[in-house]
């Protein structure tokens, strides 16, 4: 009772101060500052849902009927999501956040957790975004979204996303993820992961096919063309891996904590070279060979063919089809799929844009041995979106949604899919 009375007196005393004596709070000068201060933006903009029925939905379902998978597996439409790219699934398995290479992030709600999105709406619409491609969650429910040149944190996004105003805080301020001089329209689709060490890992593609030599020192110092990591508040940034041309998609092996990443390789060297890469990063500081090597391990680039590569280059764990555009990558940790798939890597091949005969537009599976290394080459798991060179959909990300498994389809498909196994 005494504590309550003292608090009441304190509030009355403050309220009785003359207006001139009260320190004025600085007015926020941006939506980010307003939301970070826990204040509403006052926006009354329309916030519509994305329709989930109609011609588009029926066309996606017809396309899915052409997709081939191992016996017992099934695939269906999870949700229609405009420009769907990478997905981040909330720890509760109710809300799935879908990034784009444009200016929006979408959230798909599956309240029944039945493998079908009930609602698709824009996430945090009052906060402007720039290429919010790849989000990731921490185990304690914080959503991180790495944009072209900043990183934001959304506390408890899975529980408060239904408001147009969502609390956001800065992890890396605008213009500080990479130098402004290195911003480009190319290779800017960032992907993040929160690692077993509770640090934030971010992939940084470099903007060129092969960068000029005068860029080398700067890029190595900052981790451009590599992977960086930092504390979740943005402190203690360091370069974790280098020698990656355009890494998109990564995940940690839950058994040995190694980090696996795809890497999209040099264009203009022919239809069949260089192969794409799936790399296993066992330790911090490893070098994966770019720009001396263009991909697939030992294919040298024309620009650096007369330069001596470092002796400690780590060659890829898996060579993928050339120019298949390997993107999302995830370890399957569920138990719905047969035992042979448990612990395997599922990855999305977005599909080539610069081959005489396009390849990709499929979901791949890669099996591992007990020692944490691959047991063989990646093999197709779900394919049929490549219709004689015309893409009916372009997988871009794989991930677990509760007991379901999802693959995001970018561009043509613009949807998220659920994939399950019932043995029939």
C-alpha positions in Angstrom: 0.0 0.0 0.0 2.8 2.4 0.8 4.5 1.8 -2.5 1.3 2.5 -4.3 0.8 5.7 -2.5 4.3 6.9 -3.2 4.0 6.2 -6.8 0.7 8.1 -7.0 2.2 11.1 -5.3 5.1 11.0 -7.7 2.8 11.0 -10.7 0.7 13.9 -9.3 3.8 15.9 -8.6 5.1 15.5 -12.2 1.7 16.5 -13.6 1.7 19.7 -11.5 5.0 21.0 -12.9 4.8 24.1 -15.1 4.9 23.2 -18.8 8.1 25.2 -19.3 9.9 23.1 -16.7 9.3 19.8 -18.4 12.0 18.6 -20.7 10.6 18.3 -24.2 11.2 14.9 -25.9 12.7 15.3 -29.4 10.3 14.7 -32.2 11.0 11.5 -34.1 12.1 12.4 -37.7 11.4 9.0 -39.3 9.0 6.1 -39.0 11.8 4.0 -37.6 12.5 6.4 -34.8 8.7 6.7 -34.1 8.3 2.9 -33.8 11.5 2.5 -31.8 10.1 5.0 -29.3 7.0 2.9 -29.0 4.8 5.6 -30.6 2.1 5.1 -33.3 2.8 6.6 -36.7 -0.8 7.7 -37.1 -1.0 6.1 -40.5 -4.5 5.4 -41.8 -3.4 3.8 -45.0 -5.3 0.8 -46.3 -3.9 -2.5 -45.3 -5.6 -5.1 -47.4 -5.2 -8.9 -47.4 -3.9 -10.7 -50.5 -6.7 -12.8 -52.0 -6.1 -16.5 -51.8 -8.6 -17.7 -54.4 -9.2 -17.1 -58.0 -7.4 -17.6 -61.3 -3.9 -17.3 -59.9 -4.5 -19.9 -57.2 -6.0 -22.3 -59.6 -3.1 -21.9 -62.0 -0.6 -22.6 -59.3 -2.5 -25.7 -58.3 -2.5 -26.9 -61.9 1.3 -26.3 -62.1 1.8 -28.3 -59.0 0.1 -31.3 -60.5 3.2 -31.5 -62.8 5.7 -31.6 -60.0 7.3 -35.0 -59.5 8.6 -36.2 -56.1 9.5 -39.5 -54.4 6.6 -41.8 -53.6 4.6 -40.8 -50.6 5.3 -37.1 -50.8 2.6 -34.5 -51.7 2.8 -30.8 -52.5 0.1 -28.1 -52.3 -0.4 -24.4 -52.3 0.3 -22.9 -48.9 -0.3 -19.2 -49.8 -0.3 -16.7 -52.6 2.5 -14.2 -51.7 3.5 -11.5 -54.1 7.2 -11.7 -55.2 7.9 -14.4 -52.6 11.6 -15.0 -51.9 13.1 -16.2 -48.6 10.9 -17.2 -45.7 11.4 -17.0 -41.9 9.1 -19.2 -39.8 8.2 -18.0 -36.3 9.0 -20.3 -33.4 5.3 -20.8 -32.8 4.8 -22.0 -36.3 1.8 -19.7 -36.8 3.3 -16.8 -38.7 5.6 -17.1 -41.6 7.4 -14.0 -42.8 8.2 -13.8 -46.5 10.8 -11.4 -47.9 11.0 -9.9 -51.3 13.6 -8.2 -53.5 11.4 -5.1 -53.6 10.1 -3.1 -50.7 7.7 -5.3 -48.8 7.7 -8.2 -46.3 4.6 -10.3 -46.1 3.3 -12.4 -43.2 1.3 -15.6 -43.7 -0.9 -16.7 -40.8 -1.7 -20.3 -40.3 -3.6 -20.3 -37.0 -4.7 -23.9 -37.2 -1.2 -25.0 -38.2 -2.7 -27.1 -40.9 -0.4 -26.4 -43.8 -2.6 -23.7 -45.4 -2.2 -19.9 -45.0 -5.4 -18.4 -43.6 -4.3 -14.8 -44.2 -1.6 -12.9 -46.1 -0.9 -9.3 -45.3 2.0 -6.9 -45.5 4.3 -6.9 -42.4 5.0 -3.5 -40.7 3.6 -1.5 -43.7 4.3 1.9 -42.0 8.1 1.3 -42.1 9.8 1.8 -45.5 12.1 -1.1 -46.5 14.6 -1.6 -49.3 15.2 -5.2 -50.6 14.1 -7.0 -47.4 14.9 -10.3 -49.0 16.0 -12.6 -46.2 14.7 -12.7 -42.6 15.6 -15.0 -39.7 14.4 -15.8 -36.2 16.3 -16.3 -33.0 15.1 -19.1 -30.7 13.6 -16.6 -28.3 11.4 -15.0 -31.0 13.2 -12.0 -32.3 12.9 -11.5 -36.1 15.9 -10.0 -38.0 15.6 -8.7 -41.5 18.7 -7.9 -43.5 18.0 -5.3 -46.2 20.3 -4.0 -48.9 22.2 -1.8 -46.5 20.8 -2.1 -43.0 19.6 -4.7 -40.4 16.6 -4.3 -38.2 15.3 -6.3 -35.3 11.6 -6.8 -34.6 11.0 -8.1 -31.1 8.1 -10.5 -30.7 7.1 -10.1 -34.4 5.1 -13.3 -34.4 2.8 -11.9 -31.7 2.4 -8.3 -32.7 2.5 -8.4 -36.5 -1.3 -7.8 -36.8 -0.8 -4.1 -36.3 0.5 -1.9 -39.1 2.8 -0.3 -36.5 5.4 -2.8 -35.3 8.2 -2.1 -32.9 11.6 -2.1 -34.7 15.1 -1.3 -33.6 18.4 -0.8 -35.4 21.0 -3.5 -35.4 23.0 -2.1 -38.3 22.1 1.5 -39.4 21.3 2.4 -43.0 24.5 2.8 -44.9 26.7 0.9 -42.5 26.2 -2.8 -43.6 28.3 -2.0 -46.7 29.8 1.4 -47.9 27.2 3.4 -49.8 29.7 3.5 -52.7 29.3 -0.3 -53.1 25.5 -0.3 -53.2 24.2 -1.9 -56.4 21.1 -3.4 -58.0 23.1 -6.7 -58.3 23.7 -9.4 -55.7 22.0 -7.4 -52.9 19.7 -10.2 -51.6 20.9 -10.6 -48.1 20.2 -13.7 -46.0 20.7 -14.0 -42.3 20.8 -16.7 -39.6 21.1 -16.7 -35.9 23.8 -19.3 -35.1 24.3 -21.8 -32.3 26.6 -19.2 -30.7 23.6 -16.7 -30.6 25.4 -14.5 -33.1 23.8 -13.0 -36.2 25.3 -14.2 -39.5 24.7 -12.3 -42.7 25.7 -13.1 -46.3 27.1 -10.2 -48.4 27.3 -10.8 -52.1 29.6 -8.5 -54.1 28.0 -6.6 -56.9 30.2 -7.6 -59.9 30.5 -10.7 -62.1 34.2 -10.6 -61.1 35.3 -7.5 -59.3 38.2 -5.3 -60.3 41.4 -5.9 -58.4 41.3 -2.5 -56.8 38.2 -3.6 -54.9 39.9 -6.7 -53.4 41.3 -5.3 -50.2 38.2 -3.3 -49.3 35.9 -6.3 -49.9 38.1 -8.7 -47.9 38.2 -6.3 -45.0 34.5 -5.8 -44.9 33.4 -9.3 -45.8 31.8 -8.3 -49.1 31.7 -11.5 -51.1 31.5 -13.5 -47.9 29.7 -14.0 -44.6 30.0 -11.7 -41.6 28.8 -12.3 -38.0 28.1 -10.0 -35.1 26.4 -9.9 -31.8 22.6 -9.6 -32.1 22.8 -5.9 -31.1 25.2 -5.2 -34.0 28.4 -5.1 -31.9 31.6 -7.0 -32.4 31.2 -7.4 -36.2 33.8 -9.7 -37.8 34.3 -11.4 -41.1 33.5 -15.1 -40.8 34.2 -16.4 -44.3 35.6 -15.0 -47.5 36.0 -16.1 -51.2 32.2 -16.4 -51.9 31.0 -14.6 -55.0 27.2 -14.3 -54.3 26.2 -16.5 -51.3 22.5 -16.8 -51.0 21.1 -19.3 -48.5 22.7 -20.9 -45.5 22.0 -23.0 -42.5 23.8 -24.7 -39.5 24.2 -28.4 -39.3 22.6 -29.2 -35.9 24.9 -32.1 -35.3 28.4 -30.5 -35.7 27.4 -26.8 -35.8 29.2 -26.3 -39.2 27.7 -23.6 -41.4 26.7 -24.6 -45.0 26.1 -22.1 -47.8 25.3 -22.0 -51.4 27.3 -19.8 -53.8 26.2 -18.6 -57.2 29.2 -18.6 -59.6 30.7 -16.6 -62.5 28.6 -15.9 -65.6 29.7 -15.8 -69.2 32.0 -18.8 -69.1 29.8 -21.2 -71.0 26.7 -23.3 -70.4 28.5 -26.0 -68.4 31.0 -24.0 -66.4 31.7 -23.1 -63.7 29.6 -25.4 -61.5 27.7 -23.9 -58.6 28.8 -24.5 -55.1 27.6 -25.8 -51.8 30.2 -25.1 -49.2 30.8 -26.4 -45.7 32.3 -23.8 -43.3 33.8 -25.7 -40.4 35.7 -22.8 -38.9 35.9 -19.0 -38.9 38.3 -17.4 -41.4 38.1 -19.9 -44.2 38.7 -18.8 -47.8 36.5 -20.4 -50.6 38.6 -19.2 -53.5 36.7 -16.4 -55.3 37.8 -14.4 -57.3 40.7 -16.7 -58.3 38.2 -19.5 -58.9 34.9 -18.9 -60.6 33.1 -21.8 -59.2 33.0 -25.6 -58.7 36.4 -25.5 -57.0 39.1 -25.4 -59.6 37.6 -23.4 -62.5 39.8 -20.3 -62.8 38.4 -16.9 -63.7 39.9 -15.1 -66.8 40.5 -12.0 -64.7 42.6 -13.7 -62.1 44.1 -16.6 -64.1 47.6 -15.3 -63.9 47.4 -14.7 -60.1 48.5 -17.3 -57.6 45.6 -18.3 -55.3 46.1 -18.7 -51.6 47.3 -22.1 -50.5 44.5 -22.5 -47.9 41.6 -22.3 -50.3 38.7 -24.6 -49.3 37.0 -26.3 -52.3 33.3 -26.9 -52.3 31.7 -29.8 -50.5 29.2 -30.3 -53.5 29.4 -29.1 -57.1 26.0 -28.2 -58.4 24.7 -27.8 -62.0 26.2 -24.7 -63.7 24.1 -21.6 -63.5 21.2 -23.3 -61.8 21.0 -20.4 -59.2 21.1 -22.3 -56.0 19.4 -20.2 -53.3 17.7 -21.3 -50.1 19.2 -24.1 -48.0 18.0 -25.8 -44.9 18.7 -28.9 -42.8 15.6 -31.0 -42.3 15.2 -31.5 -38.5 11.7 -32.8 -38.4 10.4 -36.4 -38.2 7.6 -36.5 -40.7 9.8 -37.5 -43.6 11.3 -41.0 -43.8 14.5 -41.6 -41.9 16.7 -41.3 -44.9 15.7 -37.6 -45.2 16.1 -36.7 -41.6 19.2 -34.6 -41.2 19.5 -34.1 -45.0 19.9 -30.7 -46.7 17.1 -29.4 -48.8 18.0 -26.6 -51.2 16.2 -24.6 -53.9 17.5 -24.1 -57.4 15.9 -20.9 -58.7 16.7 -21.7 -62.3 19.2 -20.3 -64.8 18.8 -17.1 -66.8 21.8 -17.4 -69.0 22.1 -20.9 -70.4 21.2 -22.0 -73.9 19.0 -24.7 -72.2 17.8 -23.5 -68.8 18.3 -25.8 -65.8 17.0 -25.7 -62.2 13.6 -24.6 -61.0 13.6 -27.6 -58.6 14.1 -28.6 -55.0 17.3 -30.6 -54.4 18.2 -32.9 -51.5 21.8 -33.6 -50.3 22.5 -36.5 -47.9 25.2 -36.4 -45.3 27.4 -39.1 -43.7 27.9 -39.5 -40.0 31.1 -37.4 -40.1 29.1 -34.4 -41.2 30.3 -34.4 -44.8 28.3 -35.2 -47.9 27.5 -38.8 -48.9 27.3 -37.9 -52.6 26.1 -35.3 -55.1 22.8 -33.4 -54.6 19.9 -35.0 -56.4 16.5 -33.7 -57.5 13.7 -34.1 -54.9 10.9 -32.0 -56.4 10.9 -31.0 -60.1 8.5 -30.0 -62.8 8.5 -26.2 -62.8 10.9 -26.2 -65.8 8.5 -26.8 -68.7 10.9 -27.2 -71.6 12.8 -24.0 -70.7 9.7 -22.1 -69.6 9.4 -21.6 -65.8 6.1 -22.3 -64.2 7.6 -21.4 -60.9 11.1 -20.7 -59.5 11.8 -22.2 -56.0 13.9 -19.8 -53.9 13.7 -21.0 -50.3 13.0 -24.1 -48.2 12.0 -24.2 -44.6 10.0 -26.0 -41.9 6.5 -24.8 -40.9 5.5 -26.8 -37.9 5.3 -30.3 -39.2 5.1 -29.1 -42.8 7.9 -28.2 -45.2 7.7 -25.2 -47.4 9.3 -23.9 -50.6 8.9 -20.3 -51.6 8.4 -19.6 -55.3 9.7 -16.3 -56.6 8.7 -14.5 -59.8 6.4 -16.7 -61.9 5.0 -18.7 -58.9 4.7 -15.9 -56.4 3.6 -18.3 -53.7 4.6 -20.5 -50.8 4.0 -24.2 -51.0 3.6 -26.9 -48.4 5.1 -30.3 -48.8 4.3 -33.3 -46.7 4.7 -37.1 -46.5 2.1 -39.6 -45.6 3.6 -42.7 -47.2 0.7 -43.1 -49.7 
